[in-house]
């Protein structure tokens, strides 16, 4: 019972609006390391302001190593009033990569027969030279277990450890599948808005869900998905 006296309170935060997010109809962003838009920076600071107002204090902060996630983390910290706080950049939680689809229209690379194959194979579908969702889940969950859940450096200290993980839509859907066991097709249709916060706890009884896709702090700023009524899932941006 290594977690008998230890609990982790996770804040999973998706990056703010990026240049790829606002390019309609693409299967994957032209630039896999696309930066945020002006609104994305405002969304990140709004998330940080909310967390600061709620009195949240993180024991450690992890960010995907992609620039939009790093920028989001910096914006969140600025909004919390702690801009000089260190955080760790992690390659294992970057977005799903599909190089062959970058910059191409979804209607061209995902015709009906491809979409049927995607539906049939689910998380095991592999596009050309890209990753499967299973691969994304494996690299992200292996990192989560090795770095946090079963890392003795954490559970030698009793109490609740509050952690932030700033990542991407499909990566967070993969972790949602890992954490909850939810049907993969439903996980891929789960909205994860820019700078939304999803909370999960892990302790002696395993995982519990606090909230998913809480984005009330960005309502006044807007969100490309809500604004344009975009159906999310599987586009890797």
N, C-alpha and C positions, 0 to 999 in steps of 0.2 A: 504494500500500500504506500508507494512512494509519494503519492499526492494526497495523503491523508490530511496534512496540515497546510497544503499549498493550493492556491487557485490562481488561474490566469484570467484576466479580464481583457479581452481583445477588442480593439477598435479597428476594423478593416475600413479603410478610406480609399475610394476610387479617386484617381487623378482628376484634376479639373479639365474643363473643355480644351481639347487640343486642335491643332490645325487639321488633323485627319478626321476628327469628329464632325467638322463642319463641311466636309467635302461629300456631297450627296451621291449615293449610288455606287460607291466604290466597294470592292470586296476586301481590300486591305489598304492601309495608307501608303502613299508613295514613299514617304519617309517613315520608316519604322520607329525612328527616334524623334518623332515630331514634337515640337515645343507646344506650350499652351497658348491659347488666345488671350486677349485682354480680359474677356469675361472669365476665362479659366482662372486667371490670377485672382480676380475678385471673388470667385467661388471658394478658392482655397482660403483666402483670408476670412471669408464669412464663416467657413467651417471652424477655423481656429478661434474666431471671436466667440462662437457658440460654445466650443469646448472650454475656453477660458472662463466664460460666464458661468458655466456649470461646475467650475472648480476642478476640472479633470487635470490630473498630473500624471504624466507618463514616466514609468520607470525606464523604459527604453523605446526608441522609435526606429523602425525599419522602413526603408523605401526601396522600391524597385530602382534599379540603376538607370533606367531610361529617363531622359531629361524631363518629360512631362510629370513623372512621379516625383523626381527630385525637386522640381519647381513647386509642385503642390505641397510637398513637405515643408519647404522653406516658407511658403505662404501661410500654411497652417500655424507654424511656429511664430510667424510675425503676428498673425491674428491673436494668438494666445499671449502675446507680449513677451515671448522668450526667443527672439530671433537668432540668438547666438548659440542655441542648444545644438549639440552634436547629434547626428543620427547615422545609421549604418546603411550603406547602399548594397543591395542584394541582387545578384544576377538571376538567382533561382526563381524570383517572383516577377520577372518581366512578362509582358504580354505574349500570348500565343503568336508564333512566327510562321508566316506563310509567304516566303519570298516570291514564289511564282505568281502570286495574286496581287502583289503590290502595285497600286495605281491602276488596276484593271477594274472595269465595271462589273458589278455583281451579275448583271443580266448576261454578260458574255462568258464568265467563267463558272456560273452556277445556273445553267439551264435546267429544265425540268428533270432530266435524267440524273443530273448531279445532285440536285436537291433530294430526289428520291433515295439515292445512294446514301446521302448524308443522314437522312431519317432512318434508314435501315441499319447503318453501321454505328450511328450515334457517336459516342466518345472515341470510337476506334477509327473513325473516318480520317483519312490522310489525304490532303490536297497536294498533289505534285510533290514538291520538295519541302512541304511544311510539316508542322507538328500535329499530332492528334491531340484531342482534349485529354486523353488518358496520359499522354506524355507530360502535358502541362500540369495535370493533377499530381503526377508522380514526382516531378522535380520540386513543385511547390510544397507538397505535403511532406516529402522527405526532409526538406529544409526546415519546415515547421517543427517536425518531430525532433530532429537532431539539434536544432538551435535552441528550442524552447521546451517543448512538452516533456522530453526525456533527457534534458541536459541537467546533470546533477548540480551545476553551478546555480540553477534557479531554485530547485526544490530543497536545497540545504537551508534556505531561509524561509521560515514560516510566514504565512499571510497571503494577501492578494497582490499579485504583480499586474500592474496595468500597462498594457503594451499597445502601441500603434503600428499598423502595417499598411503602408500606402502602396497600392498596386493598381491593377487594371481590370476591366470588365470581365473578360473571359477567364483570366487567372482567378478572379474572385468567384466566378461561377464554378470553376473547377474545384476550388476549396469548399464552396458551399456543398457540392456533391460529396466531397470527401468527409465533411463534418456531419452532414445530415443523412446521407444515403438517399437523398431525394432522387426521383427518376431523372436521368440525365437530360431527357427531352424537356422536362419542366424546368430544370436548372438553367438550360440554355435560353428559356423564354422568361427568365426572371429579370425584371428591370434592376439594373445597377446604374443609377444616374451619376453624372459627373459630380465628384466631391460628396457623394452620399456616404453615410456612415452605417456600417452593419456591425452589430455587437454580438459576440459570443463569449461564453465562459467555459472554462475547462478546469475540472477539479477531480475529487475522488470518485465522483459518480459519472465522470466523462463529460461530454459536451451538453450545453444547454444554449438555447437561442434567446437573445435579448431583443434584437430588432434587425430587420433587413431593409436596405435601401432607404434609410431615413434621410430625407433631403429637404426638410422643412426650412433649413437655413439658406437655401438657394432659391426659394420660391420667388422672392422679389427680383432676383437677378435673371431668372429664366434658365432654361436648360434646353439644349438642342433637341433632345428626344421628346420632351413635352411640347416644345414650340412647334416642331415639325411633324409630331405624331409618328415618329420613327419606331418601327418594330425592332427591338434589340435581339442580339444573340448571334454569335458565330461569325461576326465580320472582322474580328481581330483588330480593332482600332482603339 
